[in-house]
Amino acid sequence: MERLSSVKDFSTLAGISPSTVYRLVWKGEIPIVRLGGQIRIPGWFVHRYIKQPGDLPVYLTNNEEK
């Protein structure tokens, strides 16, 4: 079974605030699993996010041309 992280745990590992995590979840940029009203972040995403310090995964970057 895959490990799921709480928003608080993920924010600590990622070095961002819990409110930023919730905002990114709301925007659909962080995948979630809902468990009885609680939000959990899949382990594969946590691993991918912290694997490259300082770099956001491609799907979290703004690739729009200006």
C-alpha positions, -999 to 999 in steps of 0.1 A, spaced: 0 0 0 13 34 -9 21 59 18 0 91 20 13 123 36 -7 149 54 -7 185 41 14 195 72 40 168 66 42 176 29 46 213 35 74 206 60 92 183 35 87 207 6 96 238 25 64 256 17 35 267 39 4 246 44 -17 274 30 4 273 -2 -1 235 -4 -39 240 0 -38 266 -28 -19 243 -51 -43 215 -43 -73 238 -50 -57 248 -84 -52 211 -92 -14 213 -93 -9 188 -64 -27 155 -67 -47 144 -36 -65 115 -21 -95 123 1 -100 101 32 -132 110 51 -128 148 46 -90 147 51 -66 155 23 -36 133 17 -8 136 -8 3 104 -26 38 92 -17 48 91 -54 42 128 -57 61 136 -24 91 116 -36 91 132 -70 87 167 -55 116 164 -30 138 144 -54 150 175 -72 156 202 -45 148 237 -58 131 224 -89 93 221 -93 80 191 -113 71 201 -149 34 201 -141 39 227 -114 58 252 -135 43 280 -156 52 272 -192 32 300 -208 50 321 -233 49 358 -225 
